[in-house]
Amino acid sequence: MAAPASQPVRSTLLDGNHAFPPLYACYLLRSKTRPNVTYIGSSPDPPRRLRQHNGEITQGAVSTMKYRPWEMQMIVYGFPSKLTALQFEWAWQKPDLSRHLKQPVPSPATSTITTTTTTSTTSSTSFSKDPSTNLHTPGPSEPTPPTETLKPIFPRNALRNRVETKMAVARTMLTVPPFRRWPLHVRVFTREAWEIWDGFKVVGQEEEEAEVYEAQDKGKGKGKGKAVSAKVKKPPGKRKTLAEKRTYDPLPEVTTVILDLGGVDGQAPGRTEGTKGVTKIDGPIDVEDTEFRGMVWDKWKAYREGAEGSGGECAVCKEVIEDVDDHLNVAFCVSSAGSDAGRSIAKCYSIAHLPCLAKHFLANPGSEESVTGNLANPILPHTGHCPRCNTRSDWGEIVRGIYARRDGEKENVELTEKARLRDMKAAELAERLAERKRKVDEEKEVKRRKTEEAKEERRRVKELEKADKPKGKRRAKSKASNSSESE
C-alpha cells in the first residue's frame, strides 16, 4: 500500500513568507464592572479589538461578554512576527507554566555534596566515559552534583488575575530571554496602571526612568505637553503591594515606556500633542506604523533618486552594493533627526550589506548589555553604532526597517498595478462609451436622413398636386364652354 502523499508545510519563515508586522500587540484588559477580572490577548489592531470585546462590533471573545465593558490598561508591542507575539501572549497568560518564568531552587535532599571513598590506589576520584553516548558518567568516587528543581516565579494563586500581578508578569518577561532581545515597547493607558508600573523596584536603581508625556495643565484636559521624567509618589503610610515587594531587573535599553492617558482609542481627556505613536491627539494609536515606515521609505526614495547616499558602497566593507533592491540583504541606518507633521525626518543615509553590519555590531556593541547578555557568543547582535553617524541602533529596528522597505515597495507596486488597471478600465470604459456614442450618432444620422427623405417626398407630392390643379380647372372651363355651344 502506497504511503499517503505528505502535505506541503507552509512556514512563515520560508520562501519569503516572513513579515515584520507594522504593529502586533499583546494587551491587558480590565473589567469596569469587576475590577479584579482581567483578560490578556493579542491583536494587530488593539483599538478595533477593544470595540469587539465591548460588543460594539462583532467577533469579540466569548469569555469577555460577561464582564463588559472593558478598559485597556497597557499593551506590549514591537514583536518581529505574529508568532513571537503569540508566544509572549501565552507566557503572559500562563506564567506558572512558562519555562521562561521559572527560578531554580536547590532540593533540600541533595543540597549537600557528598563524596564516596574507594580503595583504589591510583586516585581517590575516578572518571569514565560512556562511548555509546559520549556523555560524562560520574565515577564511583566522583562528587555527586546537586540537583535543582525549578519553581515558577509567579505561582498559581488567588491573585493571579489582578492587574497588579499581570503587570508584574509583563515587567519580568521583558527582562528574561528570549523576550529581552526583542525590540519591545510598552504603552500604558491609565493612571492607576502607571502607578503600578512606576512602583516596581529595580535592582540597583532607586527609581526607574521612563518616557512620559505630561500635560502642562496637570492632565485636566488635552493640551500641549513635553516629554518629562515622571515619578509617581505614593502616599506615606500606604501598604506595599505585591509588585512593590518584589525587585526587578532593569529594562533593556531598547525598551521604551510611554504613558498615553488618551487611551488606546484616543477618547480619554489626557493625551498631549507630543505623544508618540499617534497620528492625532484625539485618534487611536497608529497601527500602521506611519512615522517609522514613512521615514524609511523616504530614505529609500531619496537614495534611489540620487539625492543622498554613499555612492552605492557598503559603509563597512567599502565594496559596491550590486543589488540595492535586495531589501533583505541591504540595511539602511534607521536614525532620525526628529519629526515633522507626524513623520520622522531622515538623519543618516548610510547603507551596508546586512552581514557586514551584523559583524560591525558584534565587534562594536552599542552597550555593555550587548556584551554581557545571556549569551556568551551571540550569533545575532543586539545593539550597535552606525558606521557613518555613530548613532546607537537596535538590531531589531534594523530588521524592522528592512521589512518596512520591502513592504513599502510591494505596496508601491500594488498601488502602481492598481492604478494601471484603473487606467486600463477607464480607457476601456471610455472606448465603450465612445463606441456607444458613435452608434447613437449613426442611428440619429439615419433617422435624420429618413426624416429628410420623407419631407422631400411630401414636398414633391405637393408640387405635383399644385401642378395638376390648374389643368383640372382649364379642363372644367373647356367642358363648360363646349356644353353652352351645343345648346
C-alpha positions in Angstrom: 0.0 0.0 0.0 1.5 3.3 -1.0 2.1 5.8 1.6 -0.1 8.9 1.6 1.4 12.0 0.0 2.8 14.4 2.5 1.0 17.7 2.8 3.1 20.8 1.9 4.2 22.7 5.0 3.5 26.4 4.9 6.0 28.2 7.1 6.1 31.9 7.8 9.9 31.7 7.9 10.5 30.1 4.5 10.2 31.2 0.8 9.9 34.8 1.7 6.7 34.4 3.7 8.1 36.1 6.8 6.8 39.6 7.5 7.5 42.2 10.2 4.1 43.5 11.0 3.6 47.3 11.3 2.1 46.6 14.8 1.2 43.4 16.7 0.5 44.0 20.3 -0.3 41.9 23.4 -2.8 43.8 25.6 -4.2 43.7 29.1 -7.9 44.4 29.7 -9.6 45.2 33.0 -13.4 44.9 33.6 -15.0 48.1 34.7 -17.8 46.2 36.5 -15.4 43.7 38.1 -12.0 45.4 38.7 -10.3 42.2 39.7 -11.2 40.5 36.4 -8.6 40.8 33.7 -8.1 39.5 30.2 -4.9 39.1 28.1 -5.0 38.9 24.3 -3.1 39.9 21.2 -4.1 41.8 18.0 -2.7 43.8 15.1 -5.3 46.4 15.8 -5.9 47.0 19.5 -8.5 49.8 19.1 -10.7 47.7 16.9 -10.2 44.6 19.2 -11.3 46.6 22.2 -14.5 47.5 20.4 -15.1 43.9 19.7 -14.6 42.9 23.3 -17.1 45.6 24.3 -19.7 44.4 21.8 -19.6 47.5 19.6 -18.8 45.3 16.6 -18.9 41.5 16.1 -16.3 38.8 16.6 -15.4 39.5 20.2 -14.1 36.8 22.6 -16.9 34.8 24.2 -15.2 34.8 27.6 -15.3 38.6 27.7 -19.0 39.0 27.1 -20.0 38.6 30.8 -17.8 41.4 32.3 -18.4 44.2 29.8 -17.4 47.0 29.4 -13.6 46.6 29.4 -10.8 49.1 29.6 -7.4 48.6 28.1 -4.7 49.1 30.7 -1.5 48.6 28.7 0.0 47.0 25.6 3.4 45.4 24.7 4.2 45.9 21.1 7.1 45.7 18.6 7.1 42.0 18.0 9.0 40.9 14.9 6.3 38.5 13.9 2.8 37.2 14.8 4.4 34.0 16.1 6.5 35.8 18.7 3.5 37.8 19.8 1.5 34.6 20.4 4.5 33.2 22.3 4.6 36.2 24.6 0.8 36.2 25.0 0.8 32.5 26.1 3.6 33.1 28.6 1.8 36.2 29.9 -1.5 34.3 30.3 0.2 31.2 32.0 3.3 32.4 33.9 3.1 29.3 36.1 3.6 27.0 33.1 6.1 29.0 31.0 9.6 27.7 31.2 10.9 31.3 30.8 9.4 32.3 34.1 11.0 29.8 36.5 13.7 30.1 39.1 16.0 27.3 40.3 15.6 26.1 43.9 18.1 23.6 45.3 16.5 20.5 46.5 16.9 20.1 50.3 17.6 16.3 50.0 20.6 16.8 47.7 21.7 20.3 48.6 24.9 18.9 50.3 27.6 17.4 48.1 28.8 14.0 49.4 32.0 12.1 48.3 32.4 8.4 48.4 35.8 7.0 49.3 37.2 4.0 47.4 40.2 1.6 47.9 41.6 2.5 44.5 45.4 3.1 44.7 45.6 5.2 41.6 43.3 8.1 42.6 40.7 8.9 45.1 38.4 10.2 42.3 37.9 8.3 39.1 36.1 9.4 35.9 34.9 7.4 33.0 33.4 8.0 29.5 30.4 6.3 28.1 31.5 5.6 24.4 27.9 5.0 23.3 26.6 8.4 24.2 29.9 10.3 24.6 28.4 11.8 27.8 30.3 12.1 31.0 29.4 9.4 33.6 30.4 10.0 37.2 32.9 7.5 38.6 32.4 5.7 41.9 34.2 8.3 44.0 33.2 11.4 41.9 31.2 14.1 43.9 27.5 13.9 43.1 26.4 17.3 41.7 23.4 18.8 43.4 20.1 18.5 41.6 18.0 21.6 41.3 14.3 21.9 40.9 12.6 24.8 39.1 9.6 26.6 40.5 7.5 29.3 38.8 8.3 32.9 39.7 4.5 33.6 39.7 2.7 30.6 41.1 -0.9 29.9 40.5 -2.9 31.6 43.3 -6.0 33.6 44.0 -4.3 36.9 43.0 -3.2 35.7 39.6 -5.9 37.7 37.7 -5.2 41.0 39.4 -4.0 43.9 37.2 -1.0 44.2 39.6 0.0 40.6 39.1 -0.4 40.7 35.3 1.7 43.9 35.0 4.3 42.3 37.3 4.5 39.3 35.0 4.9 41.5 31.9 7.6 43.6 33.7 9.5 40.4 34.5 9.1 38.9 31.0 10.7 42.0 29.4 14.0 41.2 31.3 14.3 37.4 30.7 15.3 35.7 27.5 14.3 35.5 24.8 11.9 38.4 25.2 14.7 40.8 26.4 16.4 40.7 23.0 13.2 41.6 21.1 12.6 45.3 20.2 9.6 45.6 22.5 8.0 48.7 23.9 5.3 49.4 26.5 2.4 51.8 26.4 0.3 52.4 29.5 -3.2 54.0 29.2 -4.5 54.6 32.7 -3.1 56.5 35.7 -3.7 53.5 38.0 -1.8 51.2 35.8 1.1 53.7 35.5 1.2 53.9 39.4 1.6 50.2 39.5 4.3 50.2 36.8 6.2 53.0 38.4 6.1 51.2 41.8 8.2 48.4 40.6 11.5 48.4 42.5 14.5 48.0 40.2 17.7 46.3 41.4 20.4 48.8 42.0 18.3 51.8 41.0 16.0 53.8 43.2 13.6 55.0 40.6 13.2 53.9 37.0 13.2 56.5 34.4 10.5 56.2 31.7 9.4 58.5 28.9 6.1 60.0 29.9 4.1 62.8 28.3 2.5 65.0 31.0 0.1 67.8 30.1 1.1 71.3 31.3 -2.3 71.6 32.9 -1.7 68.6 35.1 -3.8 66.3 33.0 -7.1 68.3 33.3 -7.6 68.2 29.5 -5.9 67.7 26.2 -3.2 70.3 25.7 0.4 70.8 24.7 3.0 68.9 26.6 6.5 67.8 26.5 8.4 64.6 27.4 9.5 64.6 31.0 10.7 62.1 33.5 7.7 61.3 35.7 8.0 59.6 39.1 4.7 58.9 40.8 4.9 59.3 44.5 2.7 57.1 46.7 1.0 58.5 49.8 3.0 57.9 53.0 1.9 55.0 55.1 0.3 53.2 52.3 0.7 49.4 52.4 3.1 48.0 49.9 1.6 45.9 47.1 2.9 42.6 45.8 4.6 44.4 42.9 6.4 46.7 45.3 7.7 43.9 47.4 9.5 42.3 44.5 12.6 43.6 42.8 13.1 43.6 39.1 16.0 43.7 36.7 16.5 46.9 34.7 14.6 47.1 31.4 16.7 46.6 28.2 18.0 49.9 26.7 15.9 49.5 23.6 12.6 49.1 25.5 10.7 52.4 26.0 7.7 53.0 28.3 5.1 55.6 27.3 2.2 56.9 29.3 -0.7 57.7 27.0 -3.6 58.9 29.0 -5.7 59.3 25.9 -6.4 55.6 25.8 -5.9 53.2 23.0 -8.7 54.9 21.1 -7.7 58.5 22.0 -11.0 59.3 23.5 -9.9 59.9 27.1 -9.1 63.5 28.1 -5.4 63.2 28.9 -3.3 62.9 25.8 -1.0 65.6 24.7 0.2 66.7 21.3 3.7 65.4 21.8 2.6 61.8 22.4 4.5 59.4 20.2 2.8 56.6 18.2 -0.4 58.5 17.4 -1.5 60.4 14.2 -3.7 62.9 16.0 -4.5 63.9 19.6 -8.0 62.5 19.7 -7.5 59.5 17.5 -6.5 55.9 18.1 -2.9 54.7 18.3 -1.2 54.3 14.9 -1.5 50.7 14.0 0.1 51.2 10.5 3.5 52.5 11.9 3.2 55.5 9.7 6.0 57.6 11.2 8.7 54.9 11.1 7.7 53.4 7.8 7.3 56.8 6.1 10.8 57.8 7.2 12.4 54.5 5.9 10.5 54.8 2.6 11.6 58.5 2.2 15.2 57.4 2.8 14.9 54.7 0.1 13.3 57.1 -2.4 16.0 59.8 -1.8 18.7 57.2 -2.2 17.2 55.9 -5.4 16.8 59.4 -6.8 20.5 60.1 -6.1 19.9 63.0 -3.7 21.6 61.3 -0.8 23.6 58.2 -0.1 27.1 56.8 0.0 27.6 56.2 -3.8 26.4 52.6 -3.6 29.2 51.5 -1.3 28.8 49.4 1.8 29.6 51.6 4.8 31.5 48.7 6.5 33.5 46.8 3.8 33.5 49.7 1.3 32.6 47.4 -1.6 30.0 48.4 -4.1 26.5 47.0 -3.4 25.5 45.4 -6.7 21.8 44.9 -6.0 20.4 47.7 -3.8 16.9 46.4 -4.5 17.6 43.2 -2.5 16.0 44.6 0.6 16.5 41.6 2.8 20.3 41.7 2.3 20.8 45.5 2.4 20.4 47.6 5.5 19.9 51.4 6.0 20.5 53.4 9.1 17.2 53.9 10.9 18.2 57.0 12.9 16.1 60.1 12.5 16.5 63.8 13.3 13.1 64.5 14.9 9.7 64.6 13.3 7.7 66.9 11.2 3.9 66.7 10.8 3.9 63.3 12.4 6.6 61.9 10.2 10.3 61.3 11.1 12.9 63.2 9.4 15.8 61.2 8.0 19.2 61.9 9.6 21.6 59.4 8.1 21.6 57.7 4.7 24.2 55.1 5.4 23.8 51.8 3.5 25.6 48.5 4.2 25.4 44.8 3.5 23.4 43.1 6.2 26.1 40.5 7.1 28.7 43.3 7.2 26.6 45.4 9.5 25.9 42.4 11.8 29.7 41.8 12.1 30.2 45.5 12.8 27.6 45.5 15.6 29.1 42.4 17.1 32.5 43.9 17.1 31.3 47.3 18.3 28.3 46.7 20.5 26.2 49.7 21.4 26.1 48.9 25.1 27.6 46.7 27.8 24.4 44.8 27.8 25.1 43.6 24.3 28.4 42.1 25.5 27.4 40.7 28.9 24.0 39.5 27.9 22.7 36.0 28.5 24.6 34.6 25.5 28.4 34.4 25.7 28.9 34.2 21.9 25.7 35.6 20.3 25.1 34.8 16.7 23.0 37.9 16.1 23.8 41.3 17.5 21.7 43.2 20.0 22.7 46.8 19.6 25.4 48.7 17.8 26.5 52.0 16.3 26.0 53.2 12.8 29.4 53.2 11.0 28.6 56.6 9.5 26.7 58.7 12.0 27.7 56.7 15.1 24.1 56.7 16.4 23.3 53.7 18.6 20.7 51.5 16.9 18.9 48.3 17.9 19.3 45.3 15.6 15.6 44.7 15.8 15.0 48.2 14.4 17.4 47.5 11.6 15.4 44.4 10.6 12.2 46.3 11.1 13.4 48.9 8.6 14.4 46.2 6.1 10.9 44.7 6.0 9.4 48.2 6.0 11.3 49.0 2.8 10.3 45.6 1.3 6.6 46.0 2.2 6.7 49.6 1.1 8.0 48.6 -2.4 5.3 45.9 -2.5 2.7 48.4 -1.6 4.0 50.8 -4.2 4.0 48.1 -6.9 0.5 47.1 -5.9 -0.7 50.7 -6.0 1.0 51.1 -9.3 -0.7 48.0 -10.6 -4.0 49.1 -9.3 -3.5 52.5 -10.9 -2.6 50.8 -14.2 -5.6 48.5 -14.0 -7.8 51.5 -13.1 -6.4 53.4 -16.1 -7.0 50.4 -18.3 -10.6 50.1 -17.1 -11.0 53.8 -17.5 -9.6 53.6 -21.1 -11.9 50.6 -21.9 -14.8 52.3 -20.4 -14.1 55.5 -22.4 -13.7 53.4 -25.6 -17.0 51.7 -24.9 -18.7 55.0 -24.3 -17.2 56.4 -27.5 -18.4 53.4 -29.4 -21.8 53.7 -27.9 -21.9 57.4 -28.8 -20.8 56.6 -32.3 -23.6 54.1 -32.7 -26.1 56.6 -31.3 -24.8 59.3 -33.6 -25.1 56.9 -36.5 -28.7 56.0 -35.5 -29.5 59.7 -35.2 -28.0 60.3 -38.6 -30.0 57.5 -40.2 -33.1 58.8 -38.6 -32.4 62.3 -39.7 -31.9 61.2 -43.3 -35.1 59.2 -43.3 -36.9 62.3 -41.9 -35.4 64.5 -44.6 -36.3 61.9 -47.3 -39.9 61.8 -46.0 -40.1 65.6 -46.1 -38.7 65.7 -49.6 -41.2 63.1 -50.7 -44.1 65.1 -49.3 -42.8 68.2 -50.9 -42.7 66.5 -54.3 -46.2 65.3 -53.8 -47.4 68.7 -53.0 -45.7 70.2 -56.1 -47.3 67.6 -58.3 -50.7 68.3 -56.8 -50.1 72.0 -57.4 -49.1 71.3 -61.0 -52.1 69.1 -61.6 -54.7 71.6 -60.1 -54.6 74.3 -63.0 -55.0 71.7 -65.7 -58.1 70.5 -64.0 -59.6 74.0 -63.9 -58.9 74.6 -67.6 -60.5 71.3 -68.5 -63.6 72.2 -66.5 -63.8 75.6 -68.3 -63.4 73.9 -71.7 -66.2 71.4 -70.8 -68.5 74.3 -69.7 -67.9 76.2 -73.0 -68.5 73.1 -75.1 -71.8 72.4 -73.4 -73.0 76.0 -73.9 -72.2 75.9 -77.6 -74.0 72.6 -78.0 -77.1 74.2 -76.6 
